[in-house]
Amino acid sequence: MKRQFGPLMAIIFACAAALALVAPGSARAQGAPQKDPVRLVALGDSLTAGYGLPQGAAFPNVLEQALKAKGYNVQVANAGVSGDTASGGLDRLDWSIPDGTDGVIVELGANDMLRGLDPAIPRKAVETIVERLQARNIPVMLVGMLASRNLGPEYAEKFDSLYQDIAEKHGLVLYPFFLDGVAGDTSLNLPDGLHPTAKGIEIIVGRILPTVEKFLATLPQR
């Protein structure tokens, strides 16, 4: 014998079916929009730009992928320009770092060193970049470089120390040497011996990742 349901029961069943479509845990039930991603900019030279690498293999791209794989909602914009000195990065700072940027990773100075410029020049330029970003309330992570030892111990001491000095003075998260684990390894560099291969970039990202995570932890909560 068929069970008969009155109009009231029909309404109850319809409501239950509607609620099932928005069960707890579903995006619709939560009703909370996704938070905007943390917007980082990597400001640098050819090491950031991805000189000689396939599309998508540059440092900012690989770093973004690695952070996302660890659950971070981030975007890492590539503001690298091949051949840029620290002064060149300073010259284009305002249009390279748009409003709304949550943090900047600064990687500059290698070309100053390769040209044998007085270390006082990149020191002043890098520090000015930091000061101008901090004046805009944009946190900075500083990435260092080491001088080629054939430039002599006095030059190396002056150049190498500029990153540590600036980081300490301005309270920055510092990664001391961008090419750590890659410099001097022919299998991880392009034939010019200066620029990492795609595999080299992967190693760089793997090594720098904990420091970037430390930097992210310092950013203001939105």
N, C-alpha and C positions, 0 to 999 in steps of 0.2 A: 504494500500500500504506500503510495507516494505521500511524503510529508508536505504539508502546505505551509507556506510562510506568508505572514501578513505584511502589509506595507512597512510597518516599523522595522521588522527584521530585515527586509530588503534594503532599507536605508543603512542599517548597521553594517550589513555585509559590504555595501558599496563604500562606506567610510573606511572600513578595515582594509579593503583592497587599495584605496588611495594612499593610506598611510604606509602600506607595504612598499609602495613605489618610492617613498622618501624615507626609508628606514634609517635609523641612526647609523652614522658611519658613511653615508653617501654624501656626495658633494652638495646635492640639493637640500638634504636635511640639515646639514651644517650651516648652510647659508652664508658662510664666511668666505669672502673673496681671497684668492691667493695673494700673499704679500708680494710687493714689488721686489725684484731681485736687487741684491747689493751690487751697485755699479762701481766697478774698479776700472782704472785706466792704467795701462803700462806705458810709461813715458820713457823712451829710450832711443837707441841707435839701431844699427843693423842686427845686433844680437836680439833685440826685441822685435824688430820688423820682420825677421825671418828670411834674411838674405840667402838666396840660393836654394830655398826649400819649397816643396810642393805646397799648394794652397791648403790651408788648414793645419799645417805642421809648425807654424810659428809659435814661439813661447806663449803669448797670451791665449791662443786657441787651446793649446795642450794643457795649460794651467787651468783654464775654465773647465775643460772636460774632467780633469782630475778632481777639482773641487766639487763638481756636480756629482761625480761618482761617490764622493764621501757625504753627499746629502746637502751640500750648500746650494742655496738659490742665488747664484751669482752670474754676472756678465763681466767679462774682462775685455775692454776695448784695446785695440792695438794702436798706440800712438808712437810707434817706432819709425824713425826715418834714417835710412842707411846713410852713413857718412857724417851724421850729426855729432858735433862736439857738445860739451855741456853748455857752452854759450849759445849754440844753435837751439838746444832744447829750451833754454831760457827765452830766446827770442820768440818762439812760437807757443809759449806756455799758455797764454790766455785763450787762444782758440783751440788748443789741443785738449784742454781740460774744461769741458762744458759745465755749466751750472747743473747741480743735481748729482755730481760725482760724489760717491761716498768715500773713496780712498784712492790714492795714487801710489803705484810702485815705480820708483825712479831708478833707472839704470842708465847712467851716463858717465862719460869720462874716458872710455877706452880709446876713442879717437884722439883725444887730447894727448894721451900717453903715447900712442903710436906716432904722432907727429912731433913728439918731444917737447910739447909746450910746457912752459913753467907750471908746475903743479898748483901754484897760487891762482892760476886762471880758472881751472875747473873747480878748485875749492870755492872760490868766490861765486861762480855761476851756480854750482849745486846748492850752496847755502842760500843763495837768493831765491832759487826755485822753492826750496823748503819754506822759507820765510813767507813768500808770496802765497803759497798754498795754505799755510797755517793761518794767514791773515784772512783767507776765505773760509776758514773753519773746515778745511779738507785735510784729513789725516794722511801722513806720508810714511811709506815703508821705503827704506833706502837699501839699494843693492850695490855692493862695492865691486871694485876691480883691482887687480894687482898689476904693478908695472913689470914690464919685461926686464929681467935681470941684466941684460946687456946694456941697459941705460945707466948702470952704475948704482952702488949702494945708497949714495946720498939722494939721488933722484927717487929711487924706489921707496926710501923711508918717507920722503915728503909726500909722494903720491899716495902710497898705501894708507897712510895715516889720516888722510883727509876725510874718509868715510866714517871711520870710528869717531873722530873728533866731532864731526857734524851731528852724528847720531846721538852722542852723549850730550852735546850742548842743547839739542832740541828735543830730547826725549823720544827718539825714533826707534822703531823696530828695525834692526839691521841684519841683512844677510851679507856676510863679509866678502864673498867672492862668487860672482855669477857663474863662472866657468869651472867651479869646483867639481872634480871628478871627470872633467872632459878635456881641459887644457893639456896640450902636449900629446894626446892620444890620437894618432893618425887615423885610427879606425872610427873615431867619433867626430872627426872634423872634415870639412870639405878640403879639396886639394890645396886651397890657399893657406891651410893650417891655422886659420883665424876664426872661422865660422863653423858652429856645430852642424852636424848632419841631423836628420830627423831623429835618429836614435840618440844622438847627443842631447837634443832638446828634451827627450823623454827622461834621460838621466838627470838633467838639470832640474826639471820639474819635480821629479821624485825627491831630490835632495832639498829643494827650496820649500816644498809643500808644508812641512811643519812650521816654518817661519811665517809663511803666508797665513796659515791658520791662526797663529799667535796674533798676527796683525788684525785679522778679522775679528778676533775676540776683543780688540781694543776699540772697535768702531762703535759710535753711539747707537744705542738701540732705537729703532724706529717704531 
